[in-house]
Amino acid sequence: MVTVWIPSLLRDMTHGKHELQVEARTVREVVAQLELMFPGIAERLVQDNRLRPGLMLVVDGASSNEGLRYVLDPGSEVHFVPAMSGG
């Protein structure tokens, strides 16, 4: 199992839940499990078979550019973080 932290912008899809446990070995499987639980959430996370622009993946406290193919360890924490903009 991995823990998935849901950003506030997506909590309308998860009925307010901010943390979920899912069975997954990759981030792609995390998205698939979330889609089964909350239909429509995948299109808010993925575009053209990759994480949407403006979303950053953080796994176990470290940002990653591996996106959907990132291989997770059991007990990993996955965060989908909206990218910050401005200056």
N, C-alpha and C positions, 0 to 999 in steps of 0.2 A: 504494500500500500504506500501511496505517496500523499502528501498533504498539498492541496492546491488553495492558494490564497486568491480570493476574487476581489479585483479592484472595485471601488465604489461605483464606478461608471457601469459595471456589469451586474451589480447586485439586484437590479430590477428583474433580471433574467433568472436569478437564483433564489427568488423570494426572500431577499435580504440576507441570505447566508454569505458569510465572508470567508469561511474556511470549510473545505470539503475533503473527504478521504476517497481516493479512487485507486483502483487496481490498474497500474499502467507501467510499462517499461520504457516508453519514450514519450516525449511531449505530444507527438501525434496521437498516441493512444490516450493521453490525458484529454485532449480536445474531443476525441471520439466518445469517451466516457461521459464528458460533460454534455455533449450533444444528446446522448441517450437520456440523460437525466433532465436536461433543460433544452428541448428542441428550439433551434434558432440561435443558440449561443455560438456555435461554430462560425457562422458567418460574421459574427462580431469579433472573432479572434483570428480568423484565417481569410486570406484573399489570394487567389491565384496559387494555391497550394503552399503558401508560406504565411508566417505571422503577418498580420496587417501592419502597414506602415503606421508608425506612431505607438506601437506596442514594443516593449522591451521584455525579454525573457531573463528572469533571475532565478537560478537554481542553487539552493543551499548557500545563499548569500553572495553568489558571484554572477555577474551578468554574462550572457552567452550570445554568440552570433550563430550558434548551430540550429536554432529555431526548432522546427518540428522533429528533426532527426535526433535531437539531444537524447542520449541514453541515460536513463535515471537509475539511481541506486534505490533499493528498498528503504523507505523512510525519508526519501528526499522531500524537500519543500520547494514547490514551484510557485513563482509569482509572475503574473502578467501585469507589467507596470506600464501605465500610460507614459509615453515620453514627454518630458518637460520641454517647453519651448519658451522663447522670450529672450531677454537680454539685458 
